[in-house]
Amino acid sequence: MEFKQSLAQRIIIAFALMSALVAGAFAMGIVATVHLVEEKLISAGLGGDLQRLLLMDSVSDWSHRPEPDQLFYFSGGQGDFELPKDLRHLDPGFHEVFREQLSYHAMVEIVDGRRYVLLQDQSDFEERERVLFAVVLVGFVLSLALAVFLGWILARKVMAPVVRLARQVRHRDQLLGLAPPLAPDYAADEVGELAVAFDATLGRLRQALTRERLFTSDVSHELRTPLMVLASSCELLLENPGIDQRGRAQVERIARACEEMRELVQTFLMLARAQREDASMSPQQTVSQVAEGLLSLWREPIEYKGLTLNFEPGNPPDNRYNATLLHAVMGNLLRNALHYTETGFIRLTLTHTGFMVEDSGVGIPEEKREAMFEPFVRGSEKRGEGLGLGLSLVQRICENQGWTVSLTTMEPNGCRFEVQLHTAKVR
């Protein structure tokens, strides 16, 4: 069973329910006991009064009448003492009788074939019961309120170390290698065991992050040399006058791929560092400058495929961003649009808050839109040898820089990727 309430709220609710159960049972017991005792007392008193009246009847002394709140009847009685028809069916013993919107306690006894009935108005009894119910209800509400208050205090005290531990675990510095262990700050109880488990888990995470950064940095560093060799070789081939037009196009394609790979390596290297001071040392460009560079790079392959490349420069602000990361985000979105568009257009639009990349391609089903930003997830029409890492890289860069990327569907088909470049990361 999944609870939506927090642990503190569950503690308060448990206290309130326990208090309601105990106080309710106690209140019902009090009411039932008082009601039973009063009925016993009233029955005994009413029986004694009836016996007194019967004794008076035996000596024919009717100068003594019943109490002011009592009514006395008997079979064959004269005048007001005649037994009414609505009381003739009562069996001997104690009863509750309702007459003309009034309630009475009745004691019935049969002596020598004659039925005697003594009624007593129970208005006072009902008033006492109402007061008792009111007192019990007020006590129940007060006990419930007290239980909620005590539960809130106890929840705060019980949850204080858990909340402190959660804040320490969430703190970004806790993943640093020099971060102190958590367990010494806690007692040797369940929370202390949880802190020990977190220390072990955070230790493994630190090691994994260190290995990832080292691996990414080493790979990125080692790939620079072969990429430089490829780029130099392409330059030399392009300077060769004997190369034909087809060969020149292939060499230019290889050169573009080398440039993309170099930028991708630089992007991975910066993400591996994940430090603002490192990012601030990278080249800074505006959105317009990055867009112009990418348009010159992608216009030829897009038009070669028979597509139309539309560019709407708009009026973006002159804010400057990390050129490498912005280039990777915009470039991957253009590459993704080219990959999944066979006919129609690709449109790059600069806005006041970022940019949009739209296409008339196959589109993405609604059930797969969120998953498209996860690693190794590709569209329904899997083409080429892509691994499905482009959009995942876009998502990682946007999260690292405080940007946001969203995906919507265009009508009748196609996709729209919108990137919001929040000013929190403006350099």
C-alpha positions in Angstrom: 0.0 0.0 0.0 1.4 3.3 -1.1 0.9 6.3 1.2 0.9 9.8 -0.2 1.4 11.5 3.2 4.8 12.3 4.6 6.1 10.2 7.5 5.4 13.1 10.0 1.8 13.3 8.8 1.4 9.6 9.2 2.6 9.8 12.8 0.1 12.6 13.5 -2.7 10.6 11.8 -1.8 7.5 13.8 -1.9 9.5 17.1 -5.2 11.0 16.1 -6.7 7.7 15.2 -5.5 6.0 18.3 -6.8 8.8 20.4 -10.2 8.8 18.6 -10.4 5.0 19.2 -9.5 5.1 22.9 -11.4 8.3 23.7 -14.4 7.1 21.7 -14.5 3.7 23.5 -14.1 5.4 26.8 -16.8 8.0 26.1 -19.2 5.3 24.9 -18.4 3.2 28.1 -19.1 6.2 30.3 -22.4 7.0 28.6 -23.6 3.4 28.7 -22.6 3.0 32.3 -24.2 6.2 33.5 -27.4 5.4 31.5 -27.5 1.9 33.0 -26.9 3.0 36.6 -29.5 5.8 36.3 -32.1 3.4 34.9 -31.4 1.0 37.8 -31.7 3.7 40.3 -34.9 5.1 38.8 -36.3 1.6 38.5 -35.6 1.0 42.2 -37.0 4.3 43.3 -40.1 4.0 41.1 -40.7 0.5 42.4 -40.5 1.8 46.0 -43.0 4.6 45.2 -45.4 2.1 43.7 -45.2 -0.1 46.7 -46.0 2.9 48.9 -49.0 3.7 46.8 -50.2 0.1 46.9 -49.9 0.2 50.7 -52.0 3.3 50.8 -54.5 1.6 48.5 -54.7 -1.3 50.9 -55.8 1.0 53.7 -58.0 3.2 51.4 -56.0 6.2 52.4 -55.9 8.5 49.3 -55.0 11.7 51.1 -51.4 11.0 49.9 -51.1 11.5 46.2 -48.1 10.5 44.0 -45.2 12.9 43.6 -45.8 16.0 41.4 -43.9 14.5 38.5 -45.7 11.1 38.8 -49.0 9.7 37.4 -50.7 6.7 39.1 -53.3 4.4 37.5 -54.8 1.1 38.3 -57.5 -1.2 36.8 -61.0 -0.2 38.0 -59.8 3.0 39.6 -62.1 5.9 39.9 -61.7 9.2 38.1 -58.2 10.1 37.2 -56.9 6.8 38.5 -58.6 4.7 35.8 -56.0 2.8 33.8 -55.8 4.3 30.2 -56.1 2.0 27.2 -52.5 2.8 26.0 -51.1 1.4 29.2 -53.1 -1.8 29.6 -50.8 -3.9 27.4 -47.6 -3.3 29.5 -46.1 -6.3 31.2 -45.1 -6.2 34.9 -41.7 -4.5 35.4 -39.9 -1.3 34.2 -40.7 0.4 30.9 -40.2 3.6 28.9 -43.4 5.1 27.7 -44.0 7.9 25.2 -47.3 9.8 25.6 -48.2 13.1 23.8 -44.6 13.9 22.8 -43.5 13.3 26.4 -41.5 10.3 27.7 -42.1 8.6 31.0 -40.5 5.8 33.1 -43.2 3.3 33.9 -43.4 0.7 36.7 -46.1 -2.0 36.3 -47.2 -4.5 38.9 -50.2 -6.9 39.0 -51.7 -7.6 42.5 -54.8 -9.9 42.8 -55.6 -9.5 39.2 -55.5 -5.7 39.3 -52.9 -3.9 37.2 -51.1 -0.9 38.8 -49.0 1.5 36.7 -46.9 4.4 38.1 -45.5 6.9 35.5 -42.7 9.4 36.2 -41.8 12.2 33.9 -38.2 11.7 32.7 -37.5 15.2 31.5 -34.9 15.7 34.2 -33.3 12.4 33.3 -33.1 13.4 29.6 -31.7 16.8 30.5 -29.0 15.1 32.6 -28.2 12.8 29.6 -27.9 15.7 27.3 -25.5 17.4 29.6 -23.6 14.2 29.9 -23.4 13.8 26.1 -22.2 17.4 25.7 -19.5 16.9 28.3 -18.4 13.6 26.8 -18.3 15.1 23.3 -16.3 18.1 24.4 -13.9 15.8 26.2 -13.6 13.7 23.0 -12.8 16.7 20.8 -10.3 18.1 23.3 -8.6 14.7 23.6 -8.4 14.5 19.8 -7.0 17.9 19.6 -4.4 17.1 22.3 -3.5 13.9 20.5 -2.9 15.8 17.2 -0.8 18.4 19.1 1.3 15.7 20.9 1.6 13.8 17.6 2.9 16.9 15.9 5.5 17.5 18.7 6.6 13.9 18.7 6.7 13.8 14.9 9.0 16.8 14.8 11.3 15.2 17.4 11.3 11.8 15.8 11.7 13.2 12.3 14.4 15.8 13.1 17.4 13.5 12.7 15.8 11.9 9.6 15.2 15.4 8.0 18.8 16.4 8.9 20.2 13.3 7.3 18.1 13.8 4.2 19.4 17.4 3.8 23.0 16.2 4.3 22.5 13.5 1.7 20.9 15.9 -0.8 23.7 18.4 -0.4 25.9 18.5 -3.5 29.1 18.8 -1.5 28.4 15.4 0.1 29.6 13.8 -3.1 33.0 15.4 -2.9 35.8 13.2 -1.8 36.7 15.3 1.2 33.1 15.3 2.6 33.0 14.0 6.2 31.1 10.8 7.0 27.5 11.1 8.2 27.3 8.3 10.7 29.3 9.9 13.6 26.7 12.7 13.9 23.9 10.2 14.8 23.2 7.8 17.7 23.5 4.1 17.3 19.8 3.6 16.4 17.8 3.0 13.2 18.7 6.5 11.9 22.4 5.8 12.7 22.2 2.6 10.7 20.6 4.5 7.9 23.5 7.0 8.0 26.0 4.2 7.9 24.2 2.8 4.8 24.2 6.3 3.2 28.0 6.6 3.9 28.6 3.3 2.1 26.4 4.3 -0.8 27.8 7.8 -1.1 31.3 6.3 -1.0 30.5 4.0 -4.0 28.9 7.0 -5.8 32.1 9.1 -5.3 34.2 6.3 -6.6 31.9 5.8 -9.6 31.8 9.6 -10.3 35.6 9.7 -10.1 36.0 6.8 -12.5 33.5 8.4 -14.9 35.3 11.8 -14.8 38.7 10.2 -15.3 37.5 7.9 -18.1 35.7 10.8 -19.9 38.7 13.1 -19.5 41.2 10.4 -20.6 39.1 9.4 -23.6 38.4 13.0 -24.6 42.1 13.9 -24.3 43.3 10.8 -26.2 40.8 11.4 -29.0 42.2 14.8 -29.8 45.3 13.5 -31.4 43.7 11.2 -34.0 41.1 13.8 -34.7 43.8 16.4 -35.3 45.5 13.9 -37.7 42.3 13.4 -39.6 41.6 17.1 -39.8 45.1 17.8 -41.1 44.9 15.0 -43.6 41.6 16.4 -44.9 43.2 19.8 -45.4 46.1 18.3 -47.3 43.7 16.3 -49.5 41.6 19.4 -50.3 44.7 21.3 -51.4 45.5 18.5 -53.9 44.5 19.8 -57.3 44.3 16.3 -58.7 41.2 15.3 -56.6 37.9 15.1 -58.5 34.7 16.8 -57.5 33.2 13.6 -56.0 36.4 12.9 -54.0 36.4 16.5 -52.8 32.8 16.2 -51.5 33.7 13.0 -49.6 36.8 14.7 -48.0 34.7 17.7 -47.0 32.2 15.3 -45.4 35.0 13.6 -43.5 36.2 17.1 -42.4 32.8 18.1 -41.1 32.5 14.8 -39.2 35.9 15.4 -37.6 34.8 18.9 -36.6 31.6 17.5 -35.1 33.6 14.9 -33.3 36.0 17.4 -31.9 33.2 19.6 -30.6 31.5 16.5 -29.1 34.7 15.5 -27.3 35.0 19.0 -26.0 31.4 18.9 -24.8 31.9 15.6 -23.0 35.1 17.0 -21.4 33.3 20.0 -20.0 30.4 18.0 -18.7 32.9 15.6 -17.0 34.5 18.6 -15.2 31.0 19.9 -14.2 32.5 23.0 -12.5 31.4 26.6 -13.1 34.9 28.0 -13.0 35.9 25.7 -15.8 32.9 26.5 -17.8 33.5 30.3 -17.4 36.9 29.8 -19.1 35.2 28.5 -22.3 34.5 30.7 -25.3 31.3 32.8 -25.0 29.0 33.5 -27.9 25.5 34.8 -28.5 22.6 32.7 -29.8 22.8 34.4 -33.2 26.6 33.7 -33.5 26.1 30.0 -32.8 23.1 29.8 -35.1 25.1 31.4 -38.0 28.0 29.0 -37.6 25.7 25.9 -37.5 23.7 27.2 -40.5 26.8 27.3 -42.6 27.7 23.8 -41.5 24.3 22.2 -42.0 22.9 24.0 -44.9 24.7 21.9 -47.5 23.7 18.4 -46.2 20.1 19.6 -45.5 19.7 21.0 -49.0 21.5 18.0 -50.5 18.8 15.8 -49.0 16.1 17.9 -50.8 14.9 19.7 -47.8 14.3 23.4 -47.2 16.3 25.1 -44.4 14.4 28.1 -43.0 16.0 30.5 -40.6 14.1 33.2 -38.6 16.6 35.3 -36.8 14.0 37.2 -34.7 15.4 39.7 -32.2 17.2 37.7 -29.5 19.1 39.5 -26.7 22.8 39.9 -26.8 23.4 37.6 -23.8 26.5 35.4 -24.1 26.5 31.7 -23.3 28.9 28.8 -23.2 29.6 28.5 -27.0 30.7 24.8 -26.9 27.6 23.6 -25.0 25.1 25.8 -26.9 26.7 24.7 -30.1 26.2 21.0 -29.0 22.6 21.5 -28.1 21.6 23.4 -31.3 23.7 21.1 -33.5 22.2 17.9 -32.1 18.7 19.2 -32.6 19.4 20.1 -36.2 21.1 16.7 -36.7 18.1 14.9 -35.2 15.7 16.9 -37.5 17.8 16.0 -40.6 17.9 12.4 -39.6 14.1 12.0 -39.3 12.9 14.3 -42.1 12.6 13.0 -45.6 10.5 15.7 -47.3 9.5 19.3 -46.4 11.5 21.7 -44.2 13.7 22.3 -41.2 13.2 25.6 -39.4 15.5 27.3 -36.9 13.8 30.2 -35.1 15.6 32.4 -32.6 13.3 33.8 -29.8 13.6 36.3 -27.0 14.3 33.5 -24.5 16.1 30.9 -26.6 15.5 29.1 -29.9 13.2 26.5 -31.6 14.1 23.7 -34.1 11.0 22.5 -36.1 10.7 19.9 -38.9 8.2 18.2 -41.0 9.5 14.7 -40.3 7.9 11.5 -39.1 7.2 13.0 -35.6 7.3 11.2 -32.3 4.3 9.4 -30.7 2.9 11.0 -27.5 3.7 7.9 -25.4 7.4 8.1 -26.3 8.0 11.9 -26.0 9.4 11.8 -22.4 11.5 8.7 -23.1 13.1 10.4 -26.1 15.5 12.3 -23.8 16.7 9.1 -22.2 20.0 7.4 -23.3 19.8 4.8 -26.1 16.1 5.6 -27.0 15.4 6.2 -30.7 12.4 7.1 -32.7 9.9 4.6 -34.1 11.7 4.7 -37.5 15.3 3.6 -36.6 17.6 4.9 -39.3 21.3 4.8 -39.8 23.7 3.7 -37.0 22.7 6.3 -34.4 22.7 5.1 -30.8 20.0 7.4 -29.5 22.4 9.6 -27.5 21.8 13.0 -29.2 18.7 14.0 -27.3 20.1 12.5 -24.1 23.2 14.7 -24.5 20.9 17.8 -25.1 19.0 17.0 -21.9 22.2 16.6 -19.8 23.7 19.9 -21.1 20.4 21.8 -20.4 20.3 20.4 -16.9 23.9 21.3 -16.3 23.4 24.9 -17.5 20.0 25.5 -16.0 18.3 25.5 -19.4 15.0 23.7 -20.3 14.2 21.7 -23.4 10.6 20.7 -24.4 9.2 18.6 -27.2 5.8 19.2 -28.9 4.2 17.7 -32.0 3.4 19.8 -35.1 0.4 19.4 -37.3 0.0 17.4 -39.5 3.3 15.9 -38.7 6.8 16.8 -37.4 8.4 17.9 -34.2 9.1 21.1 -32.4 12.0 21.3 -29.9 12.1 24.5 -27.9 15.1 25.5 -25.7 14.8 28.1 -23.0 18.1 29.7 -22.2 17.5 31.1 -18.7 19.6 34.0 -17.7 20.8 32.3 -14.5 23.6 30.7 -16.6 24.4 33.8 -18.7 28.1 34.6 -18.7 
